[in-house]
Amino acid sequence: MKIILGSNENDERGAGDHNDDSGADVITRTKTKVKKPNLYRVLILNDDYTPMEFVVHILERFFKKTQEEATQIMLHVHNTGVGQCGVFTYEIAETKVTQVMDFARKNQHPLQCVMEKN
């Protein structure tokens, strides 16, 4: 028995018939398309009560920013009202938001952290 690798797209017979007249079997391969996951922006919102040092600490601890990067983001949040901490897949973004919100509440700060589709 011969085995022929290929596609039977041009095969005029029924979908269940895998034998041709020569007695060879046709094996078809399907290609799986992998879709990249959606990305989400994690944002910190400005408020009048959370100390700037605490925001810098959040950015260093949860988003692995250097002190300089964290300070720049914190100043952007302070001046414009919102700043981007990073871009992540849904599950990671959701986890980061939860961690920041829990840590802020534990330290009695009203800091808000949200995520939005990129």
N, C-alpha and C positions, 0 to 999 in steps of 0.2 A: 504494500500500500504506500503511495506517495502522499506526503503532506505538503500543501502549498500554502505559504503564508501570504496574506494579502487581504484585499477587501473584496467583498462580493456585492458592491453597490450596483454594478451593472448586471448582476445576476437576475435573469428574468423569472426564475422559479420562485416558489413560495419561500417565506422567511425560515421555515423549519427544515428545508431541504438543503443539506450541506454537502451533498455528493454531486460531482459533475459526471458526465458520461464516461470519463476515463477511469473512474474508480478512485480518484484522489479526494481527500477531505480538504475543505477550505476552512481555515481558521481565521477569524476576523479579530482585529484588535480595536478597542475603542480608546480614544484619547480622553483623559479626564482634564477638564479645564479647571484650574485653581484660581479662584477669585481672591484678590487681596482684600484684607479686612478693612472696614471703614475706620477712619481715624477721628479722634476727638480731641479738641483743645481743652486743657484744664486752665481755668481762669480764676484769679483772686480778685475780689471786689473791694473797693475802698470803703472804709467807714471812719468815723471821727473818734473812735475809742481804742482800737487795737494799736499798740505801740509799734513803731517802725522796726525796732529791734526784733520784735516777735515775728513779724512778717519775714524779715531776713532769715531768722532761725528756721522758720517753716520751709523756706525755699532751699536752704542748705540741707536740712534734714530729710525732707520727703522728695525733693526733686534733684538732689545731688548737685546743686549750683555752688560755684565758688562764692566767696564772700563778695567779690567785685560784681559778679553776675547777679547775685541775689540783691545787692544794693541797687543796681541799675533797674531791675524789675520792680523792686519796692518803690523807688522814686517814680517810675512810670505809673504804677498803680496810684500813688499819692497824687500825681499831677493830672492824670486823665480819668481816674475812677475805676480802671480795670487793667489787668496785666496778665499776659500768658505765661504760665509756668512750664508748659510742655505740651507735646502732642503724642497721644498714645492710642492703642487699641481700646475698644469699649471697656473691657474688663479691667484693664490696668488703670484707665482714667477714672472709672467708678471707684476703684479701690483707693486711689490717691485722694479723691474728693472726700471720701468717707474718713480716711486717716486724718486729713487736715481738719475737717469739721470736728471730729472727736477730740483731737488734740487741742483745738481752740476752745471748745466747751470745757474740757478738763482744766484748762488754764484760765477759765472765766473771761474769754474774749469773744466778742460777737462777729469775728471774722467770717466772711462768706466765701466759699469756694464752689465753683460750678463747672460743668462740662458742657460743651456744645460740639455738634458735628462739624468737622473741618471742611 
